[in-house]
Amino acid sequence: MRVIRVDASTATILLTEAPAPKVRDRQTGEIAKDAGTGEALMTVGVVYIDEGESSLIQVTVPESGVTEGLTVGAPVSLPGLVARPWQSVFNGKERHGIAYRATAVAPGAFPMAQAG
């Protein structure tokens, strides 16, 4: 599966949803775990703003990567942010999208304005 590194150095990233456990199975409530480490996974909602365009995205982070002091509406940083295109077929319908993952989510700052 292709992994695309996301350069967020010039982006403004604002927290829109506080970290919550990532649910693997909605019927049982099972929490998703990292396949390599077995660590519980969390999701955060952010608005990603760069070059005049914005997107609301959900980002998966390991539980140990969730830093205290996160405030909804405040800027955050997402070190190690990557995007993975995915596709599947469920009940005869093809679905596709992009899954985002970062090594952590931490309080951030607004990017410095560049002199033009």
N, C-alpha and C positions, 0 to 999 in steps of 0.2 A: 504494500500500500504506500502510495506517495505521501511524503511529509513535506510541507512547505513552511519554511521559517518565515515568521512575520516580523518585519522591522517596525517596531512601534516607537522608535526614538523621536519621531516628530509628531506622534499622535497624542491626542487628549483622550484619556480613557476614564470614564466616570462610572462609579458603582451604581447600578440601578436595582439590584437585588442582593440582599445579604447572603453570605455563604450558607448553603444547606446541603445535607447529605444527598448524594446522587443515588437515586433509586434504580436498582437493576431490574427488579420485578415488581410491578405495581400491585399485583394480586397478593403477594406474600409480604411486601414491604422490604424485601432483601436489599441491602445497601451494596452498591457497586464497589468492587475492590480492584486495585491495580494488579494486572496479570503477573507482573514481575516480582513485586514486593509484598503483595497481599494487603497493602495499606488501604484504608477506606478512602473513597473519593468524594469530593465536594463539588458543587457547581456554584458559580456566581454569575449574575447578569450584569452586563456592562454595555454602555454605549461607547462605541469606538469611533472617534472623529479624526479624520485625516484628509488633508487637501480639499476641504470644503464638503466632504461627504461623510455621512454617518451611518452606522449600522448597529442594531441591537443584537448582541450575541450572548450565548451562554458559553462559559469557559469552565472546563473541568480542571481541578487542581487537587493534589494530594492533601489529605487532612493536615499533615504536618506543615504544608506550605501556606496555610491560612494564618496571616498575621493578625494580632489583636490591634484594635484601634481603627478598624474599618468603619466608615460612615457612609450610608446611602446618600448619593448626590455628590460625594467628594471624589477627587481624582485618585486613581490607583495605578500601580505598576503591575505588569504581568511578565516577569522575567521568563525567558525560554518559551515565549508564545509561538505555537505552531498550529497550522491548519492541515486537516486531513480530509480530502474528499472521500465520500462513502456512497454506496448504493446498495439497495436490497430489494427483494421482492417479498411482499407480505399480502396474503389473500389475493394473489394474482395481480397486485398493483405494484409497479416499480416505484420505489422512492429513492431519493438521493438528496445529498446536502453536504455541508462542511461541518466537521467536528473540530472544535478549538480546545487546545490543552496548553497549560502553562505549568511551570515548576512551582509557582507561588503566586499569591495575590497579597500586595502590601500597600499601605498608604503611599500615595504618589504626590506629584506636584504638577502644576500646569506647565507645559513646555515654554521655554523662553521665546519671546517673539524675536524673529530674525530681522535684522536691519535690511532694508531693501534698497 
